[in-house]
Amino acid sequence: MARSIARAAEGRFAGMLVALAVAALTCLVFLPALDGRFLPWDDESNLVANRAWRGLGPSQLGWMLTSFHKGHWIPVTWLSFAVDYLVWGMDPRGYHLTNVLIHGANAGLVCLLVMRLLETASGVGGTARLAGAAAAALAFALHPLRVESVAWVTERRDVLSAFFFLLAILAYLRAVREESLWRSGWSWLALGAFALSLGSKSMAVSLPVVLLVLDAYPLGRVSTGAWRARLMEKAPFALLSLLAAAIAMVAVRSGGSVSSLGDLGVAQRLAISGYSVVFYLWKTLLPTGLSPLYELPLDLDPGSPMYRLSLTLVAAITIAALLLRRRWPWLLAAWAAYIVMLLPVVGIAHNGPQIAADRYTYLPCLPWAILLGGLVSVLWRRAWSIVVAAVAVGCLAWLTVGQIRVWRDAETLWTHALVTAPSAIAHSSLGVALDERGRPEEAITHFRQALRVNPRLAHAENNWGIALAKQGRWEDAARHYEAALQIDPRYAEAHANLALALGRLGRYADAQRHLEQARAILLSRTR
């Protein structure tokens, strides 16, 4: 008995050491992110221009709890930014450091999670378990698809939500060892961690279903007559999910970026969903050509070969996983968890200008890393398998370091985007970066190109006007502001810019009217 207790203690200690090593290595690889700046790609509007979150006073805390700023309800994420502000002020390096540290902690938690799952699924222990867990955690943490969530300050919500999500799963796994789940303190810890995850980003709503998947495999808690009991256990988690989903819907609608059925029909949404599911699988296997934006096509044809093939592949993998569920239960479990975690962002409830986004893979692609860890644990005695795994992780780390440099500043980011995934928004955003660097003619060339690609891009018209205004060409600037407002009458910045231009042209009554419209639009968004 004493020896078995000692061996168990040694195993836990070795597991903690491996998890800490994985976390440290992850932080080391992501250290170049500290050279990054606040980006105009939401960092400016979220953190630099917005002062409401700066501090921990009653007004700041009240704003965090009630704000739907830019279509999100993320009070826990705002709280983390406020703590950063008290420590670092507005030095972007501090905010990047926090992102890196949380991501490193997530890598360590994934390592601990995989150790638990390997032990439960196949009784793997000892060095095999440690090797498999380390391989899975590093494949997850050092993958280039993680860069957007870590190197972009705004996406703190990804890494922070994942931190609490992983804590909730680990606490749940401890709780299921108890005879009665809700008599265990671990269950309440899991529920509290889940609430914090939802308060960091609503995409965590999938957790109750993920827990059911784990009940089926590898925990084996779902027998023919046990489904009802397992569902009842998840009721508190499901209630939190439903509440968070309702709040998220209100928040997204307030942000004004939701695509209506008139914008995207049912067939188009299904096409986007199938495409994104396959796209993320492909980018997981071959993580090159990554971009900050994969722009939604203007006229998306759901009958085109690309979308039909994607839906066919999704259906084929689903059928194969179901048919092989007895022989390979791990395949169905991984596929189900992947789909469930992606559902909030695949396109059924579409919002924003993107058809896909690297940041959406942060947790959904974790099941594939776990399967890789399982493979390494099975083959670890064969030297070639360890070499292959080490080379693969090394290649991922090398690609990740290169991708981190892309996120250093706006010009680098959008120059890269035009190479990997050209779009109207990339042209317009690069134009803004060039104009801010004092290169207005180059900027105007990109604004013009953006409007050739998408004549309905109000952002390009507005920023073309700004570039002209800086040169004192107020009449020309006013025409572009007016063009932006013809595209989007509720574009507050264009109203404000037009008011300034009209004031310079001596048209004070018109300027006052547009200034009042800008103020009214902004006030309506803060209610």
N, C-alpha and C positions, 0 to 999 in steps of 0.2 A: 504493500500500500504506500509506504513512504517513498519507495523508489518511483512508483508511477506518478505520485504527486510532484516529486522532484523533476521527473522528465517533462511533465505537463508545464511546470513553471519555466523550465529551460526552453521549451518550445515557444511559450508566450513571449519570453524575453528575446529569443532569436527573431520571432515575428516582428516585434516592435523595432528591433534594430534594423531589419530589412526595410520596414515601412519608413523609418526615419531616413535611411540612406536614399530610398526612392524619392522622398520629398525633397531632400537636399539636392540631389542631382537635377530634379525638375527645376528647382529655383535657380540653380547654376546655369542651366541651358537658357532660361528665360531672362537672365539678368540684362541682356542688351535692350530689353523693353524699357528699362529705366531711362534710356536716352530719348524716348519718345516725348512729343509735346501734346498739349491739348489740341484736338483736331476740329476743324469746322464741321466735320461729319458728326454732328450732335454734341460733341464735348463743349463747343462754344455755347450752344443754346441751353444745354443742361446745366453746365457748371460755371462757365465764365460770365456770361451775360445774366444768368439767373442767380440772384443773391438770397433767395428765400430760404435755402437749405443751410446757410452758413452759420452754424452754431447749434447749441442744445438748449436754447431758451424756450419759453412757452410758445412764442410765435412760430419759431422754426419747427418745433415738434408738432404743433398743430397743423402747420402746412404739410409736413411729411405725411401725417395720417390722413389728410383730406384731399391732397392734391392728385389730380389726374394729368399732371404735366406731360405734354407730348404723347398722351394716350396710354399712360402706364400708371398703375397704382403699386408703388414699390417702397413702402415706408422703411423697411429694414435696410434696403440699399441706400436710401437717402441718409439714414442714421449712420451708416458706415462712412459715407462721404463727409458727414458733419464731423465725425471723429477725426478723419484725415485733415480736415480744415483746421481743427484746433491744434493738431500736431505740426502740420506742414504749411499752413497758410494756403497759398495758391501755387505752390511749387509742384509741377506735374510729376516730378520724380517720385514724390511721396505716394501719390495716388497709384502710379504704376507699380511701386514696390508692394503696396497692399494687395493689388491684383495678383502679383507674382507669388506672394506668400500664401494667399488663399488657394491659388492653383496648386502650389506645392503641397499644402495640407490635403487638398483633394486627392492628389496622387497617393499620399500615404494612406488615406481612408480607403481608396480603391484597392490598394495592396492588402489591407486588413480584410476587406470585404471578400476578395477573391480567395484568400486563405480559408475563410469560413465556408465559402461555397464549394471549394474543392474538397474540403474535408467532408462536407455533407453529401456531395454528389457521388463521390467514388471512394471515400475513405483515404484519399491521398494525404500523406503526412511527411514529416521530415524534410529533407533537402528538396525533394520533388515539389512539395507544396510551396516552399519558399521561392524556388526558381520560377514556378508557374505564376505565382502572385506578383513577383517582381516584373516578369515579362509582360503580364497583362497591364499592370499599373503604368509601366514606362511606355507601352504601346499606346495607351490612352492619353497619358499626360504629355508626351513628346511628339504627338502627331501634329503636323502643320495645320490641320483643321482647328486645333485649339487656339491658334494664335489670335484670331479675331476677338475671341472672348477674353483673352488675357491682355493683349497689347493695346486694346482700345479701352480707354478709361470708362466710357459710357457703359460698356458691357460688364462692369462689375456685377451687374445683376445675374449674369450667367454663372460666374464662379461662386458667388455667395449663395445663390439658390442651390447650386449643386452641393456645396459644403453641407448645408442643412439636410438636403435630400439624402445624401450618403449617410449622414449621422442617423437619420430616421430609419433607414434600412438596417444599419448595424444594430440599433437599439431594438428593432423589431425581431431580428434574428436571435438576440439574447432573450427577448420576451417569450418567444415560442417554446423555449425550453421549459417554461413554467406550465403547470397543469392547467391553470386558468389564466388566459392571456391578460385580461384586464385587472387581475389582482397583482400584476407585476408592475413595479415602478418603471421598468424598462418600456412598457407600453405607453405610459404617459410621457416619458421622455421622447419616444418616437413621435407621438402626436404633437408635442411642443415643437420639436425640430421641424416637423412638417409644416406647422403654422408659420414658422420663421422662413422656411423655404418659399412658401406661397407669398409671404410679404416681401421677399426679395425679387421674385419673378413668378408670374402666374403660370408659366409653362410647367411648373411642378405639379399641376392638377392630376397628372397621370399616376401618381404614387399608389393610390389604392389598388388600381388594376395591376401595377407592377408587383405589389405584395401578393396578389392572388396568383400571378404567374409563378412567383417564388414558392408559394404554397404547393402548386402543382409539381414544379421541378425547380430546384432539387430537394425541397423539404419533404415532398411526398405526403402532405397533409390533406390532400383532396382525394378521398375515396368516393365510391358511387353515391353514398348517402351523406357525405360530409360537406357538400357544396353550400347548403343552407347555413351551416354553422360558420363556415369560413366567410361567407358574405356578411353575416351578422357581425362578426368580429370587425369587419372593415367599415361598419356604419359611421363611427366618429370621423374616420379619415374621409369617407365619401361626403359627409356633411360639410367638412371644411373645403373639400374640392368644389362642391356645388356653390358654396358661398363665394369662394375666390373666383370661380368662373363667371358668376353673375357680376361681381365687381369689375372684373377684367373687361367684360362686354361693354359695360357703361363707360369705362375708362377709354377703351379703344374708339368707341363712337364719339366721345368728346374730343379725341384727337383729330377727327376728320379724315382719317386715312383708310377707313373701311371701304372695301370694294362692294358696291351694290350688285344685285343680280342683273341690273341693266349694264353694269360695267363688265361683269364676268358671269356668264351663264353657268348652269349646272354642269354641262358637258365640259366647259372650259376649266372649271374648278377640279373636276375629276382628272382631266388631262394634266393640270399642274401638280396635283397630288401624286399621280403615278410617276410623273417625270422626276419630282423632287426625291421620292423614295429611292428610285434607281440612281439618280444623280449623286446622292450622298453615299450610297454603296460604292459607286465607281470612284469617287474622290477619296474614300477611305482606302481603297486598294491602290489607287494611283494619285497621290496628293500633289499634283503639279497643276500649274495654270490657275491657282487660287486667286480670287478677286474679292474686293470689298463689296462689289455689287454685281449680281447677275440679273440684269434688268428684264422685267416682264415684257414680252413682245407687244407691240401696239395692237396688232390684229392677230390674236392667238387662234390658230386653226386646230381645234381638238382632233380633227381627222387626219392630221399630217402623220407621216410614218413614225416620226420621233416619239410622239405621244402615244400612238397605238402600240408601238413596240414596248414602251415603258409599262403601260398597263398590262400588256401580255406577260411581261417578265414578273411583275408583282403577283399576278394571278398564278403563274407557274410555280413560283417559289412558295406561295401560300399552300397550293395543292400538294406540292412535294413535302412540305413540312408536316402537313396533316397526315398524309399517307405513311410517312416514316416516323410518326410520333411515338410508336412503341419501341422501335429499334433505336432511333436517335431522338430521344425526348428533348435533349439540349438544343436541337435545331429549332423546334417549334417554340420553345421557351424564349430563345434569343430573338427569333423573328417577331414573336408576339410583343415582347418588351420593346423592341426597336420601333415597331409600328405604333404602339400605344403612346410612347414618349414623343413621337413625331406628330401625332394627330393634331395637336393644337396649332401647328405651324405649316402643315403640308399644303394648305391652299383651300380647304373646305370653307374655312372662315378667313378669307384672304384680306390682308391689309398691307399697304406699303407698295413701293415700286418694284419689288424683287419677285422673281420666280423661285429663288432659293437663296440661302445665306449660310455661310460657313458656321456662324455662331449657333445655328439651330442644331448642330450635330453634337454639342458639348456632352450632353448625357445620352441622347438616343444611340450613339455609336458605341457606348460602353459595352453592350452585350458582345460585340464582335471582339473587343479586346479581351473580354473574359474567356471567350472560346479559344482565343490564341493562347492564353495562359493555361487553359486545360490541356491543349495540345503539347505545350512545352513540358508540363508536369508529367505527361505520359512518356515523352521521348527523352527526358532529361539525361538518362544514362548513356545515350548515344552522343558522343562528343560533337558530331556534325550538327546536331539539332541546336545545341547551345551556341555554336559558332554562327549558325544561320540566324538565330534569334538575336544575337548580339550585333551582327552586321545590319540586320533589319532595323533594330532600335537606333543604331548609329546613323543610318541613312535618314531615318525620320528626324533625329535631332539636328542633323546637318540642314535638312530642308526647312526645319522650324526656325533655326537661326536666320537663314536667308529670308524667310517670310516675315520675321519680326522686323527686319530692317525696312521692309516695305511700309510699315506702319509708323515710321519715324516722324514724318510731317506730311502735310496735305499735298505738296507737289509730288513727292515720291510716291505717295499712295495712289493718286489719280493718274500719274504717268504709267504706273504699273497696271492699273485697271484698264487703260486704253490698249495695252498690249495683250492682256489676257482675256478680257471680256468687254470689248468696246461698246459704249452706250452713250446716249444723249446726256444722261446725268453725269457720267464720267467726264465728258467734254466740258460741260458747264462747271463742274466742280474744279476741274483743273484750271479753267478760265479764271475762277475766283482766286485761286492760289497764285496764279501768275499776276493778276491785277494787284494783289496785295504786296507782291514783290516789286512793284513798279514797272511791270511789263504789259501795259494796257493793250498794245496792238496785238501781241500774241494772245492775250486773253480774249479780245474781241473775235479773233479767228476761231477760237474754240467755242465761243457763244454762238457764232454763226453756224458752225458745224453741228452743234447740238440741236439747233432749230431745224437744220436740214433733216436730221435723223428723226426728230420729234417736234413738229411745229406747234404742239400744244404744251410745251415745257415752259411754264411761266417763270420758273427759276432762272432760265437762261435770259429771257427778256429783261427781267428785273436787274440782273447783274450786268448785263450789257449796258443798261441805263446807268448803273453806278460807275462803270468804267468811263463812260462819256462825261458824267457829272464831275468826276475828278479832273477832267481836262477843261472844265468850264463850259462844256457844250450842253447847256441846260435845255434848249429846245429839243435837241436830238434825244437827250436823256428822257425828257417828259414823254416823248412818243413811245419809247420802249417801256416805260412804266405803264402807260395807258394800254399798250399791247398785252402786258402781263396781266392787267386787271380785266381785260376782255376774256382772257383764258380762265382766270380765277378771280372773280369779284371779291372774294373774302381773303385775299392775300394782303395781310395787314402791313407787312414791310413795304410792299409796292405802293400802298396808299400813303404811308409815311414818306417814302422817297419822292413820290409825285407831289406831295404837299410842299416838300422842300424845294423841288424844282420850280413849281408854280410860284412860290414865294419869291424866288430869285428872279422870276420873269415878271414880277409885279402883279400877279393875278391872285390877290390876297383872299378874296372871298372863296374862290375855288380851292385854294390851298387849305383854308380853314375847314372846308367841307370834307376834304380827304383826310385831314388830321383827325377829325371827329370820328370818321368811319374806322380809321385804324384803331383808335382808342376803344371804340365800341366792340370791335372784333376781339381785341386782346382781353377786354373785360369779360366777354362771354366765354372765353376759354378758361378763365381762372375761377369761374363759379363752381 
